[in-house]
Amino acid sequence: MKASDLSLLATLSRPTLHPSGRRAVVAVSRPDLSANAVLGQLWTIPITGHAAPRRLTRGFRDTEPQFSPDGRLIAFLRSESGGAAQLYLVDAMGGDPMRVTDRLLGISEFCWSPDGGSLAFVSRVPEPGRYGTVAGLGPEAESPRRFSTLKYRENGAGFVTDRRAQVFIVDVPDVWAEPLVQSAPTADGEATPVVVVPTPRQLTDFDADHGAIAFSPDGATIAMVAARHARRDNDLRANVFLLELDSAAAPVDVTGRHGNFSVLNAPGSVAYGLDGALFFLAQNVGRSGRDFVAKNTSLFVIGAGGGVPRRLSDPDTIDLGEDGSAITPFDEHSVLVQNRSRGTVQLLNIDLDGSVRTLSGDTAIEVTGVAAAGSTIAVSYADATTSGEVGVYHNGAIRRLTDFSARLRRTGIAPMRELTVTGRDGYPVHGWVVMPQGEGPHPVLLNIHGGPFAQYSVRLFDEAQVYAEAGYAVVMCNPRGSAGYGQPHGRIIRRSMGTVDLHDVLDFLDGAIMQGSGLDGERVGIMGGSYGGYLAAWTIAHEHRFAAAIVERGFLDPDAFVGTSDIGSFFSDEYTGIDPDAIRQQSPQAMVDEVRTPTLVLHSEEDLRCPVSQAERYYAALKRRGVETELVLFPGENHELSRSGSPRHRRERFEIILEWWARQLPSSRNPAPSA
């Protein structure tokens, strides 16, 4: 795979199943270099496999499909080029979609009412005078923003306190009726404007972001997640609220008085079971409400009659916090969830009594979405040779129904070799080596993931593939601090960053070189992003064995993180502590004078997670010290550049990285530039 093959990376939404269980619909998206945008359409997939999958819609970017309860309609989100996502309906057999909303700032999520007569959705409501609410008034002419909270921005979204996410409900229009058209003007005056979308009703109007919406089985109540408590600016608590649709009363908090919950505010993290029980995904953030470090996400349930939430999964062994994780009701006694474990994401069935079955078995896959109808279970997933496929659970295994990655595989997929290395203190370090073609010995790139409470997984990783195609052996592991190996594994670096995590990545590197033929242990580079940028910068201040380094979107200066990062009000305090001396002992910026390794610093100009000032200060310190260095800033991009940035910037990023390695650590396929 080359950088120019990015457009072959198909990623899939959570599937939706027709009530009969006979076919699934999924959104298939891919970065398009020509359009310089992510394109996507809906595909329909017969579960029996008797016919090939086919494209159902032809929009610019169609995502998040959901069948109506009777299976006659599909609701989905559509974005036009440069536009915000709006809610659309289409006949389940195909046809011309009907637009349902016209929200200025778009729609982020939605759900069907049980009777199929209405749709609830979440949309940001802009403060008057901002974000295009006044025609001709641009951002530079808006009134000054005034803040009295610590949390007022989010990476990828920008300012949020002046455009809160609120809940709405709208009646489902008749998609089979004659379309509305604008009447022609008459001699007596102008024509009466025709309303082309139904008018929604706003259900919430509180200074907080609402989400994770779900209808109760009788359709009388909407459950949602929000942080509406008085101290919400000072902690990480978020709770489940119930809103009675036929009442003027405020939403009722049903979890806050029962624990220190941080309920996930994401689609699917709250769901009603078939018997009316209310399920939700949450972390326990402790008495302070801020202790989030390496807290596994658990499944909780409140019985149909209400009461105290009951935890159904063990946080020491099960983690339901992977991005895209959702609750899928299966039968009257159980739900389906996704468990992050040792580089995989498993499909679990959890009963009301807390019993757990692993449905995906020992298969090395990452389940990214789940749907159920009757006894049929469909999943979207990725593995070592696919970026996204749809499968059906059958006879204890997942049977693949699609082949969206066929063209990608034809480019050549470098194999992943799983490896466990015993570290210097006897601790097992788990990871993978991705090898290029040829006997070698190949130069080695030690790649470190972000988070830190995240994981490298068994799924096809575009970065490792591009570097392997360029002739590099890519070494990547999940050191202590990572997710997927239990809470103690993740929490051990709390207020001790750059200790055992440093040892683990170095020990894994040495073990990979010793155990694997074809790796040139004398020619090694190091690179990482976010927390990986932190650990790469920390490593080159302590080890001088690397030919060069790449520090990308790094958490480099904990002191400066507070007040500049969107998570600065809590992240540094919990990960590096509040004692000034202890912070300096964990700070790459404080150790920059020890660096001698040539270092490329990559960052995005609109990164609000690890602000661009983190890169600028680190680069300036390297430059002033005489270290060979270069700073690259990507305009218009945020912290997610490498995963969801504009396709051309993603390609240019790869090209810049390979150019750096050609200069500092050339390979047979990525030779040094001629003089």
C-alpha positions in Angstrom: 0.0 0.0 0.0 1.3 3.4 -1.0 0.2 6.9 0.2 -1.7 7.3 -3.0 -3.8 4.2 -2.2 -5.6 6.0 0.7 -8.8 6.0 -1.5 -9.0 2.2 -1.2 -9.5 2.4 2.6 -13.2 1.6 3.0 -14.6 2.2 6.5 -18.0 1.0 7.6 -20.7 2.4 9.8 -22.6 0.4 12.3 -24.9 -1.9 10.3 -28.7 -1.8 10.5 -30.8 -4.9 10.0 -34.3 -5.2 8.4 -36.7 -6.5 11.0 -36.9 -9.8 9.1 -33.2 -10.3 9.5 -32.8 -11.0 5.8 -30.7 -8.0 4.8 -28.4 -5.4 6.3 -27.6 -1.9 5.2 -24.3 -0.2 6.0 -22.6 3.1 5.1 -19.3 2.6 3.2 -17.0 5.6 3.3 -13.6 6.3 1.8 -11.2 9.2 1.4 -11.3 10.5 -2.1 -8.1 12.3 -3.3 -9.8 13.9 -6.3 -12.7 15.4 -4.3 -10.3 15.9 -1.3 -13.2 14.7 0.9 -14.6 11.6 2.5 -17.3 10.1 0.3 -19.9 7.6 1.4 -23.0 5.8 0.3 -25.4 3.2 1.7 -25.1 -0.4 0.6 -27.7 -3.2 1.0 -26.4 -6.6 1.8 -28.4 -9.9 1.6 -27.7 -11.9 4.8 -28.1 -15.2 3.0 -25.4 -14.3 0.5 -27.7 -15.2 -2.4 -27.0 -11.9 -4.1 -24.1 -9.5 -4.2 -24.2 -6.3 -2.1 -25.3 -3.3 -4.1 -25.2 0.5 -3.7 -28.5 1.9 -2.4 -27.8 5.6 -2.4 -25.6 7.9 -4.4 -25.1 10.9 -2.2 -21.9 12.8 -1.6 -21.6 11.4 1.9 -24.4 9.2 3.2 -23.8 7.7 6.7 -25.5 6.2 9.8 -28.4 4.2 8.3 -31.3 2.9 10.5 -34.2 0.9 9.3 -37.6 2.0 10.5 -39.3 -0.3 13.0 -41.6 -1.7 10.2 -38.7 -2.0 7.8 -40.3 0.1 5.1 -38.0 3.1 5.4 -34.3 3.9 6.1 -33.3 7.1 7.9 -29.7 8.3 7.4 -27.5 11.3 7.5 -26.4 13.0 4.2 -23.7 15.7 3.8 -23.3 17.6 0.6 -19.9 18.9 -0.3 -18.9 21.4 2.3 -22.3 21.2 4.0 -23.5 20.0 7.4 -25.1 16.5 7.8 -28.9 16.5 7.5 -31.5 13.8 8.2 -33.0 12.0 5.2 -35.5 9.2 4.5 -35.5 6.7 1.6 -37.7 3.8 0.7 -36.0 0.7 2.0 -35.9 -0.7 -1.5 -34.2 2.4 -2.9 -35.4 5.6 -4.6 -35.0 9.3 -4.3 -34.3 10.3 -0.7 -36.4 12.9 1.1 -34.8 15.5 3.2 -36.3 15.8 6.7 -34.2 18.5 8.4 -32.6 21.8 7.5 -30.5 22.5 10.6 -27.8 25.2 10.2 -25.2 23.3 12.1 -26.4 19.8 11.0 -27.3 16.6 12.8 -25.0 14.5 14.9 -27.3 11.5 15.8 -30.9 10.3 15.6 -33.2 7.5 16.5 -36.6 6.1 15.5 -39.7 6.1 17.8 -41.0 2.6 18.3 -44.1 3.3 16.3 -42.1 4.7 13.4 -44.1 7.9 13.4 -41.3 10.3 14.6 -37.6 10.7 14.8 -35.6 12.2 17.6 -32.3 13.9 16.7 -29.4 15.9 18.2 -28.4 19.2 16.7 -26.3 22.1 17.9 -28.2 25.4 18.4 -26.1 28.4 17.6 -26.3 31.6 19.7 -28.0 34.4 17.8 -25.5 36.4 15.9 -23.0 33.6 15.4 -22.3 30.8 13.0 -24.2 32.2 10.1 -27.5 33.0 11.9 -27.3 36.5 10.5 -26.9 36.7 6.7 -23.7 38.5 5.7 -22.2 38.5 9.3 -19.0 36.7 9.1 -17.0 35.3 12.0 -14.7 38.3 12.1 -17.7 40.6 12.7 -19.2 38.6 15.5 -19.3 40.0 19.1 -16.5 39.0 21.5 -16.9 35.7 23.2 -17.1 35.8 27.0 -16.3 32.7 29.1 -16.7 31.9 32.7 -16.0 28.1 32.4 -12.9 26.0 31.9 -14.5 23.8 29.3 -15.5 25.9 26.3 -13.8 24.2 23.3 -13.5 20.8 21.8 -11.1 19.4 19.3 -12.7 19.2 15.9 -15.7 21.2 17.0 -14.2 24.5 18.2 -16.2 26.6 20.6 -19.2 24.7 22.1 -20.7 26.9 24.9 -22.3 29.1 22.3 -23.8 26.2 20.3 -25.0 23.5 22.7 -26.2 20.1 21.4 -29.9 19.9 22.1 -32.5 17.2 21.5 -35.4 17.6 19.0 -38.3 15.5 17.7 -39.8 15.6 14.2 -42.8 13.8 12.6 -41.9 11.4 9.8 -43.3 12.8 6.5 -44.9 10.7 3.9 -42.1 9.8 1.5 -44.5 8.3 -1.0 -46.7 11.5 -1.3 -46.5 13.8 -4.3 -43.5 16.0 -3.8 -44.0 19.6 -2.8 -43.1 22.3 -5.3 -42.9 26.0 -5.2 -46.0 27.7 -6.6 -45.5 30.2 -9.3 -46.0 33.9 -8.6 -49.3 35.6 -9.6 -50.1 39.1 -10.7 -51.5 39.8 -7.3 -48.1 39.3 -5.6 -45.4 36.8 -4.7 -46.0 33.1 -4.3 -46.4 31.7 -0.8 -43.2 29.9 0.2 -43.6 26.1 0.5 -42.2 24.5 3.6 -40.1 21.6 2.2 -39.0 20.0 5.5 -41.2 19.4 8.6 -40.8 21.7 11.6 -39.1 19.9 14.5 -39.9 20.5 18.2 -37.0 21.3 20.5 -37.1 19.2 23.7 -34.1 20.5 25.6 -32.8 24.0 26.2 -30.1 23.7 28.9 -26.5 24.9 29.0 -25.0 21.4 28.3 -24.4 19.1 25.4 -27.0 16.3 25.2 -26.7 13.0 23.3 -26.9 9.2 23.3 -30.7 9.4 22.8 -33.0 6.4 22.9 -36.8 6.0 23.0 -38.5 3.9 25.6 -40.4 0.9 24.2 -43.7 2.7 24.7 -42.4 5.8 22.9 -43.4 8.0 25.8 -39.9 8.8 27.1 -36.5 9.7 25.6 -33.4 8.7 27.5 -30.3 10.9 27.0 -26.9 11.7 28.4 -25.8 15.1 29.7 -23.8 16.8 32.4 -26.4 19.1 33.9 -25.2 19.1 37.6 -23.9 22.3 39.2 -20.2 21.3 39.3 -20.1 20.0 35.7 -17.3 22.4 34.8 -15.0 20.9 37.5 -15.5 17.2 37.0 -16.1 14.5 34.4 -19.5 13.2 35.6 -22.3 12.7 33.1 -25.6 11.0 33.8 -28.6 9.5 32.1 -31.7 11.6 32.1 -35.3 10.7 31.2 -37.6 13.1 29.4 -41.3 12.5 29.3 -42.6 13.7 25.9 -46.1 14.6 27.1 -44.8 16.6 30.1 -43.4 20.0 30.5 -41.2 18.9 33.4 -37.4 19.0 33.1 -35.5 15.7 32.4 -35.0 13.5 35.4 -31.5 12.3 36.4 -31.8 8.6 37.1 -28.1 7.8 37.7 -26.5 10.8 39.4 -27.5 10.0 43.0 -26.4 6.4 42.7 -22.7 6.7 41.8 -19.9 8.6 40.3 -20.8 7.9 36.7 -19.3 9.3 33.6 -21.8 7.9 31.1 -20.5 7.8 27.5 -22.2 10.6 25.5 -22.1 8.8 22.1 -24.7 7.1 19.9 -25.7 3.7 21.2 -24.2 4.1 24.7 -27.8 4.2 26.1 -30.4 1.7 25.0 -33.7 0.2 26.2 -33.9 -3.6 26.3 -36.8 -5.4 24.8 -38.4 -5.8 28.3 -38.0 -2.0 29.1 -34.8 -2.2 31.1 -32.5 0.7 30.6 -28.9 -0.1 29.7 -26.0 2.3 29.7 -22.2 2.4 29.3 -20.2 4.3 31.9 -16.9 4.7 33.8 -16.6 5.2 37.6 -14.6 8.4 37.9 -14.4 8.2 41.7 -15.4 10.6 44.5 -13.5 13.4 42.9 -15.4 12.9 39.7 -12.1 13.4 37.8 -10.3 10.0 38.1 -10.6 8.9 34.5 -7.2 7.4 34.0 -7.4 3.9 32.5 -10.9 3.3 33.8 -12.6 0.6 31.9 -16.1 1.2 30.6 -18.8 -1.1 32.1 -22.3 -2.1 31.2 -25.0 -1.0 33.7 -28.8 -1.7 33.8 -31.8 -0.1 35.5 -34.8 -2.4 35.7 -38.0 -1.6 33.8 -39.5 -0.4 37.1 -36.6 2.0 37.9 -34.3 1.8 40.8 -30.5 1.6 41.5 -28.2 0.9 38.5 -26.6 -2.5 38.6 -23.3 -3.3 37.0 -23.3 -6.3 34.6 -19.7 -6.4 33.5 -16.4 -6.6 35.4 -14.3 -3.5 34.9 -11.1 -5.5 35.7 -11.6 -7.9 32.8 -14.0 -6.2 30.3 -13.7 -2.8 28.7 -16.6 -1.6 26.6 -15.0 1.8 25.8 -13.7 1.4 22.3 -14.7 4.2 19.9 -18.0 3.2 18.3 -18.9 0.8 21.1 -22.7 0.6 21.5 -25.4 -1.4 23.2 -27.5 -3.6 20.9 -30.6 -5.2 22.4 -30.7 -8.9 21.5 -33.5 -10.7 23.3 -35.6 -10.0 26.5 -32.7 -11.1 28.7 -29.5 -9.9 27.0 -27.7 -7.3 24.9 -24.7 -7.3 22.6 -21.6 -5.2 23.3 -18.0 -4.8 22.1 -15.1 -5.6 24.4 -11.6 -4.2 23.9 -9.1 -7.0 24.6 -5.5 -7.6 23.7 -5.6 -5.9 20.4 -9.0 -7.2 19.4 -12.5 -5.9 19.9 -14.7 -8.9 20.7 -18.5 -9.4 20.3 -20.0 -10.2 23.7 -23.5 -11.2 24.8 -24.2 -10.1 28.3 -27.3 -11.4 30.2 -29.3 -9.5 32.9 -27.7 -11.8 35.5 -24.2 -10.7 34.3 -23.2 -13.9 32.5 -21.0 -13.2 29.5 -20.5 -15.1 26.3 -17.9 -14.3 23.7 -19.5 -14.7 20.3 -16.5 -13.8 18.2 -14.5 -16.6 19.7 -10.7 -16.4 19.3 -11.0 -14.7 15.9 -8.5 -11.9 15.5 -10.9 -9.1 14.5 -12.0 -5.7 15.6 -15.8 -5.5 15.7 -16.7 -2.0 14.9 -20.5 -2.1 14.8 -23.4 -4.5 15.7 -27.0 -5.0 14.7 -29.6 -7.6 15.7 -33.1 -8.6 14.5 -34.6 -11.7 15.9 -31.9 -14.3 16.0 -29.8 -12.7 13.3 -26.7 -10.8 14.3 -24.8 -8.7 11.7 -21.5 -7.0 12.4 -19.1 -4.6 10.7 -15.5 -5.5 11.4 -11.9 -5.1 10.4 -9.0 -7.5 10.5 -5.4 -7.7 9.3 -6.3 -7.7 5.6 -9.4 -5.6 5.6 -10.3 -2.0 6.6 -14.0 -2.8 6.9 -16.4 -5.6 6.0 -19.9 -6.9 7.0 -20.3 -10.3 8.5 -23.1 -12.4 10.0 -22.8 -14.4 13.2 -23.5 -18.0 12.3 -22.8 -21.3 14.1 -20.5 -19.8 16.5 -18.4 -17.8 14.0 -18.6 -14.7 11.9 -19.1 -15.3 8.2 -18.0 -12.5 5.8 -20.7 -11.2 3.5 -18.7 -8.4 1.6 -15.3 -7.8 0.1 -15.0 -4.0 0.2 -11.2 -4.4 0.6 -10.5 -6.5 -2.5 -8.8 -3.6 -4.4 -6.8 -2.7 -1.3 -5.5 -6.3 -1.0 -4.4 -6.3 -4.6 -1.9 -3.6 -3.8 -0.2 -6.0 -1.4 -0.8 -6.3 2.3 2.3 -6.7 4.5 1.7 -9.5 7.1 1.5 -8.7 10.8 3.4 -11.0 13.1 2.1 -11.2 16.7 4.8 -11.2 19.4 5.0 -11.1 23.2 8.3 -10.1 24.8 9.3 -10.5 28.4 10.5 -7.1 29.7 13.4 -6.3 32.0 11.1 -6.6 35.1 9.5 -9.8 33.8 6.4 -8.1 32.5 5.0 -9.4 29.2 4.8 -6.8 26.5 2.4 -7.7 23.6 2.5 -6.3 20.1 3.2 -6.9 16.4 5.8 -6.6 13.8 4.8 -5.7 10.2 7.5 -6.8 7.7 8.3 -5.5 4.3 9.0 -7.8 1.3 12.5 -9.1 0.9 15.1 -10.8 3.1 16.5 -7.7 4.7 18.0 -6.8 7.0 15.4 -3.9 7.0 15.7 -0.6 8.9 13.2 -0.5 11.8 10.6 2.0 12.8 9.4 1.9 16.4 5.8 3.3 16.3 4.0 4.3 19.5 0.3 4.8 19.7 -1.6 7.7 21.3 -4.0 7.7 24.2 -2.2 6.5 26.3 -5.3 4.4 27.2 -5.7 3.0 23.6 -4.4 0.1 21.8 -2.8 -1.1 18.6 -5.0 -3.8 17.2 -5.2 -6.6 14.8 -6.9 -4.5 12.2 -5.1 -3.3 9.0 -3.2 -0.2 10.0 -2.6 2.1 7.0 0.5 3.7 8.5 2.3 0.4 9.1 1.4 -0.7 5.6 2.7 2.4 3.9 6.0 2.2 5.8 6.4 -1.5 5.1 5.8 -0.8 1.4 8.6 1.7 1.7 11.0 -1.0 3.0 10.7 -0.6 6.8 10.0 -3.1 9.4 7.4 -1.6 11.7 7.4 -2.5 15.4 4.4 -1.5 17.5 3.3 -2.7 20.9 0.8 -1.9 23.7 3.0 -0.9 26.7 1.8 -0.4 30.2 -0.6 2.5 30.1 -2.5 1.0 27.1 -6.0 -0.3 27.0 -7.1 -3.9 26.5 -5.1 -5.6 29.2 -7.0 -4.7 32.4 -7.1 -1.6 34.5 -3.9 -2.1 36.5 -2.0 -2.3 33.1 -3.4 1.0 32.2 -3.3 2.8 35.5 0.3 2.0 36.5 1.6 5.1 34.6 -0.8 7.5 36.4 1.5 10.3 37.6 4.4 8.1 36.5 4.6 8.8 32.8 7.8 7.9 31.0 8.7 5.1 33.4 7.6 1.5 32.8 6.0 2.6 29.5 9.4 3.7 28.3 10.9 0.4 29.4 8.2 -1.6 27.7 8.5 0.0 24.2 12.3 -0.3 24.3 12.2 -3.9 25.6 9.7 -4.9 22.9 11.9 -3.3 20.3 14.9 -5.3 21.5 12.9 -8.5 21.7 11.5 -8.0 18.2 15.0 -7.5 16.8 16.4 -10.5 18.6 13.5 -12.8 17.7 12.9 -11.7 14.1 15.3 -12.2 11.3 15.4 -9.4 8.8 15.4 -6.5 11.3 18.5 -4.3 11.3 19.0 -3.4 15.0 21.7 -0.9 14.1 19.3 1.2 12.0 16.3 2.2 14.0 13.9 5.2 14.0 11.2 6.2 16.5 7.9 7.9 15.9 4.5 8.4 17.5 1.5 10.7 17.8 -0.3 12.4 20.7 0.8 10.3 23.7 3.0 8.5 21.2 4.5 11.8 20.4 5.1 12.3 24.1 6.8 9.0 24.5 8.9 9.4 21.4 10.1 12.8 22.6 10.7 11.4 26.1 12.6 8.4 24.7 15.1 10.4 22.6 15.9 12.5 25.7 17.0 9.3 27.5 18.2 7.0 24.7 20.5 8.1 21.8 20.4 4.9 19.7 17.9 6.2 17.2 18.9 7.5 13.7 16.0 10.0 13.9 12.6 10.7 15.4 9.2 12.0 14.4 7.2 13.7 17.2 3.6 14.2 16.0 0.8 16.2 17.7 2.6 15.5 21.0 1.7 16.1 24.6 5.1 17.7 25.3 4.7 20.3 28.0 2.2 19.4 30.8 2.6 22.8 32.4 1.4 24.6 29.2 -1.3 22.0 28.6 -3.5 23.6 31.3 -5.5 26.4 29.8 -4.6 25.7 26.2 -5.9 22.2 25.6 -9.6 21.3 25.4 -8.8 18.6 28.0 -6.3 20.7 29.9 -8.5 21.3 32.9 -8.1 17.6 34.0 -5.8 15.6 31.8 -2.4 16.8 33.1 -3.6 16.8 36.7 -4.5 13.1 36.5 -1.7 11.8 34.3 1.3 13.9 35.5 0.0 15.2 38.8 0.0 18.7 40.3 3.4 18.8 42.1 5.7 21.1 40.0 8.8 19.0 40.5 7.0 15.7 39.7 5.6 17.3 36.5 9.0 18.4 35.4 10.3 14.9 35.9 7.6 13.7 33.4 7.9 16.5 30.9 9.7 16.2 27.5 9.9 20.0 27.3 11.8 20.0 30.6 14.2 17.4 29.2 14.7 18.8 25.7 18.3 19.8 26.4 19.2 16.1 26.5 18.0 15.5 22.9 20.6 14.9 20.2 18.5 12.9 17.8 17.4 14.6 14.5 13.7 15.2 15.0 10.8 16.0 12.7 7.9 17.8 14.5 4.5 17.4 12.9 1.4 19.2 14.0 -2.0 20.5 12.9 -2.7 24.2 13.2 -6.2 23.7 14.6 -5.4 21.0 17.1 -7.2 21.8 20.3 -6.3 18.5 22.0 -2.6 19.0 21.9 -2.3 22.7 20.9 0.1 23.8 18.3 2.0 25.7 20.9 3.2 22.3 22.3 5.0 21.7 19.0 6.2 25.2 18.5 7.9 25.4 21.9 9.5 22.0 21.5 10.7 22.8 18.0 12.1 26.1 19.1 14.0 24.5 22.0 15.5 21.9 19.7 16.5 24.6 17.1 18.1 26.8 19.8 20.1 23.9 21.0 21.4 23.0 17.5 19.5 19.8 17.1 18.7 19.0 13.4 15.0 19.6 13.3 12.1 20.6 11.1 8.6 21.8 11.9 5.6 21.0 9.7 2.2 22.5 10.3 -1.0 21.4 8.5 -3.5 24.2 7.9 -7.1 23.6 8.6 -6.5 20.3 10.4 -7.0 19.2 14.0 -5.8 16.4 16.2 -7.4 13.7 14.0 -5.4 14.5 10.8 -3.9 11.1 10.4 -7.2 9.4 10.8 -9.8 11.7 9.3 -8.1 14.7 7.9 -8.5 15.9 4.4 -7.3 13.1 2.0 -4.7 15.3 0.3 -3.2 16.4 3.6 -3.2 12.7 4.7 -1.3 11.8 1.5 1.1 14.8 2.0 1.7 13.7 5.5 2.9 10.3 4.4 5.1 11.8 1.7 6.7 14.2 4.2 7.3 11.3 6.7 8.9 9.1 4.0 11.0 12.0 2.8 12.3 12.5 6.3 13.1 8.8 6.7 14.8 8.8 3.2 17.1 11.5 4.5 17.7 10.1 8.0 17.1 6.3 7.6 17.0 5.3 4.0 15.8 1.9 2.9 16.1 -0.1 -0.4 12.7 1.2 -1.4 13.0 4.6 0.1 16.5 5.6 -0.9 18.4 8.7 0.3 17.9 11.7 -2.0 20.7 12.3 -4.5 23.1 15.1 -3.6 
